[in-house]
Amino acid sequence: MELILSTKKKQKEETQEQVENVVILGSGPAGLSAALYAGRAELSPLVLSGLELGGQAALTNIIENYPGFPDGVGGSQLGDLFQKQAEHFGARVDFDTATSVDLSSKPFTINTYSKKILAKSLIITTGASPVHLNVPGETEFVGKGVSYCATCDGYFFREKKVIVVGGGDSAIEEAIFLTRYASSVTIVHRREELRAGAILQKRAKANPKISFVWNSVVKAIKGKDGMQSVHLMNVKTSKESDLAADGIFIFIGHVPNTQLFTGQLDLSPGGYLITDIKMQTNVPGVYAAGEAADPVYRQVITSAGMGAAAAIQAAKYLEEVD
């Protein structure tokens, strides 16, 4: 009898799953800032980093507008510093990815590729992913000329001709970075003027390796074993032409990674998580920060601030419900 009771007690203990105080989905500036603040609140936050520690910021060669680094800082370096500081205060980083969530009851359930996690509160910092052109040849030539990350792939285009599609800060930053390797960089933009900041525009226009094709869009990417050219169309005249190139880097925006929360959390028409000024979603105890909830600013510093705010509010929430 004692053996049976002991076995049942052991089985009961094994079935009792640990409930995390705070689970943070994503490890970009928002996620790791949230982890830092939650760690300092002694909540021992668990960060599900996904496959890319540091988020999109980690793929940026140099970040010049984050305070404290007058000479700029590498995106991956800044991500490493964020991680070390968060871990110093008790945050735990798990290189796993959430595959589904259930926010209908508490504790919340997060399923990953390897396990199930229960959480009293959740901070969503899943960021955004690059927008694709969705033209013929784009998927076919990924890794064979088509790229969405100059920092990752620029080295492979030494002394080659490349095209950058886009006109915002990211596009121009990456175009300037690519001049380190490429023999020439042609920026293709659908408008007559860039949307990037004035300083970046000035640098790009002064760079002898950079040229521009205005009022034009890419209609197709052509090649055989690898990319060889792009087919362009002028949006004003409808004139079409081919432009020879060895590679194309696409920077035309991002879409928020919020598909997991469709039907559970309020989303904007663009798919961004809707929060109040306290980073609270429509489900109490669930917060959102960074580019998954920010269609306007999308800067490292604003994402970090949103992450900090979300963690502060999560700590207050836990004090009230515990």
Residue pairs with C-beta under 8 A, 6 or more apart in sequence:
17 116
17 118
18 118
19 107
19 118
19 119
19 120
20 44
20 45
20 46
20 117
20 118
20 119
20 120
21 38
21 43
21 44
21 45
21 119
21 120
21 121
21 318
22 34
22 38
22 43
22 44
22 45
22 46
22 119
22 120
22 121
22 122
22 123
22 311
22 314
22 318
23 45
23 46
23 47
23 48
23 108
23 110
23 117
23 119
23 121
23 122
23 123
24 31
24 34
24 35
24 38
24 45
24 46
24 47
24 48
24 122
24 123
24 125
25 31
25 48
25 98
25 110
25 122
25 123
25 124
25 125
25 126
26 47
26 48
26 49
26 50
26 55
26 124
26 125
26 126
26 127
26 290
26 292
27 47
27 48
27 49
27 50
27 52
27 53
27 54
27 55
27 79
27 83
27 93
27 125
28 54
28 55
28 56
28 57
28 58
28 79
28 125
28 127
28 290
28 291
28 303
29 55
29 57
29 78
29 79
29 82
29 290
29 300
29 301
29 303
29 304
29 307
30 55
30 125
30 127
30 289
30 290
30 291
30 292
30 303
30 304
30 306
30 307
30 310
31 47
31 49
31 55
31 123
31 125
31 289
31 290
31 307
32 47
32 54
32 79
32 82
32 83
32 85
32 86
32 91
32 307
33 82
33 86
33 289
33 303
33 304
33 305
33 307
33 308
33 311
34 45
34 123
34 125
34 289
34 307
34 308
34 310
34 311
34 314
35 45
35 47
35 86
35 91
35 93
35 307
35 311
36 82
36 85
36 86
36 89
36 91
36 308
36 311
37 307
37 308
37 311
37 312
37 315
38 45
38 91
38 123
38 311
38 314
38 315
39 45
39 86
39 87
39 88
39 89
39 90
39 91
40 89
41 311
41 312
41 315
42 90
43 90
43 314
43 315
43 318
44 90
44 91
44 92
45 86
45 90
45 91
45 92
45 123
45 311
46 91
46 92
46 94
46 117
46 119
47 86
47 91
47 92
47 93
47 94
48 94
48 96
48 97
48 98
48 110
48 112
48 117
49 93
49 94
49 95
49 96
50 95
50 96
50 97
50 126
51 95
51 97
52 58
52 59
53 79
53 83
53 93
53 95
54 75
54 76
54 78
54 79
54 80
54 82
54 83
55 79
55 125
55 127
55 290
55 291
56 127
56 128
56 254
56 291
57 63
57 75
57 78
57 79
57 300
57 303
58 75
58 76
58 78
58 79
59 75
59 76
59 149
59 151
59 152
60 74
60 75
60 151
60 170
60 173
61 74
61 75
61 150
61 151
61 173
61 174
61 177
62 72
62 73
62 74
62 75
62 173
62 177
63 69
63 72
63 73
63 74
63 75
63 78
63 300
64 72
65 299
65 300
65 301
66 73
66 78
66 300
66 301
67 301
69 78
75 151
78 300
83 93
86 93
87 93
96 112
96 113
96 114
96 115
97 112
97 113
98 110
98 111
98 112
98 260
99 111
99 112
99 113
99 260
100 110
100 111
100 260
101 108
101 109
101 110
101 111
101 122
101 260
101 261
101 264
102 108
102 109
102 264
103 122
103 261
103 264
103 265
103 283
103 286
104 264
106 120
106 285
107 118
107 119
107 120
108 118
108 119
108 120
108 121
108 122
108 285
108 286
109 116
109 117
109 118
109 119
110 116
110 117
110 118
110 119
110 122
111 117
120 285
120 318
120 321
120 322
121 285
121 286
121 287
121 314
121 317
121 318
122 285
122 286
122 287
123 279
123 286
123 287
123 288
123 289
123 307
123 310
123 311
123 314
124 258
124 261
124 273
124 281
124 286
124 287
124 288
124 289
124 292
124 293
125 288
125 289
125 290
125 292
125 303
125 307
125 310
126 256
126 257
126 258
126 260
126 290
126 292
127 254
127 256
127 257
127 290
127 291
127 292
128 254
128 255
128 256
128 257
128 291
128 292
128 298
129 254
129 255
129 257
130 148
130 250
130 251
130 252
130 253
130 254
131 250
131 252
131 253
131 254
131 255
132 138
132 250
133 165
133 218
133 221
133 250
133 252
135 218
135 219
135 220
135 221
136 220
136 221
137 146
137 220
137 221
137 222
137 223
137 227
138 146
138 221
138 250
140 221
141 221
141 223
141 226
141 227
144 223
144 225
144 226
144 227
145 221
145 223
145 226
145 227
145 228
145 245
145 246
145 247
145 248
146 221
146 227
146 247
146 248
146 250
147 153
147 247
147 248
147 249
147 250
148 249
148 250
148 251
149 249
150 164
150 174
150 175
150 177
150 178
150 249
151 174
151 177
153 247
153 249
154 177
154 178
154 180
154 181
154 182
155 181
156 247
157 178
157 181
157 182
157 246
157 247
158 181
158 182
159 181
159 182
159 183
160 181
160 182
160 183
160 246
160 247
161 182
161 183
161 184
161 186
161 244
161 245
161 246
161 247
162 178
162 182
162 184
162 185
162 186
162 245
162 246
162 247
162 248
162 249
163 185
163 186
163 187
163 188
163 218
163 230
163 243
163 245
163 247
163 248
163 249
164 171
164 174
164 175
164 178
164 185
164 186
164 187
164 188
164 248
164 249
164 251
165 171
165 187
165 188
165 189
165 218
165 248
165 249
165 250
165 251
165 252
166 172
166 187
166 189
166 250
166 251
166 252
166 253
167 187
167 189
167 190
167 191
167 193
167 194
167 195
167 196
168 194
168 195
168 196
168 251
168 253
169 195
169 196
169 197
169 200
170 251
171 187
171 189
171 196
171 251
171 252
172 187
172 194
172 196
172 200
172 201
172 203
172 204
173 196
173 200
174 249
174 251
175 185
175 187
175 204
175 210
175 249
176 200
176 203
176 204
176 207
176 210
178 185
178 249
179 185
179 207
179 209
179 210
182 209
182 247
183 209
184 209
184 210
184 211
185 207
185 209
185 210
185 211
186 210
186 211
186 212
186 213
186 243
186 245
187 194
187 204
187 210
187 211
187 212
187 213
188 212
188 213
188 216
188 217
188 218
188 230
188 232
188 243
189 212
189 213
189 214
189 215
189 216
190 215
190 216
190 217
190 235
191 214
191 215
192 214
192 215
194 200
194 201
194 204
196 204
204 210
213 232
213 243
215 234
215 235
215 236
216 232
216 233
216 234
216 235
217 232
217 233
217 235
218 230
218 231
218 232
218 248
219 231
219 232
219 233
219 240
220 230
220 231
221 227
221 229
221 230
221 231
221 248
222 228
222 229
222 230
222 231
222 242
223 229
226 246
227 245
227 246
227 247
227 248
228 244
228 245
228 246
229 242
229 243
229 244
229 245
230 242
230 243
230 245
230 248
231 240
231 241
231 242
232 240
232 241
232 242
232 243
233 239
233 240
234 240
234 241
254 291
254 298
255 270
255 271
256 270
256 271
256 272
256 273
256 291
256 292
256 293
256 295
257 292
258 265
258 267
258 271
258 272
258 273
258 292
259 271
261 267
261 273
264 283
265 273
265 274
265 281
265 282
265 283
265 286
265 288
266 273
266 274
266 281
266 282
267 273
267 274
268 274
268 295
270 295
272 292
272 293
272 294
272 295
273 281
273 288
273 292
273 293
274 281
274 282
274 293
275 281
275 287
275 288
275 289
275 293
278 287
278 309
278 313
279 287
279 288
279 289
279 293
279 306
279 309
279 310
279 313
280 286
280 287
280 313
281 287
281 288
284 317
285 314
285 317
285 321
287 310
287 311
287 313
287 314
288 310
289 303
289 306
289 307
289 309
289 310
290 303
290 306
290 307
291 298
291 303
293 306
294 302
294 303
294 306
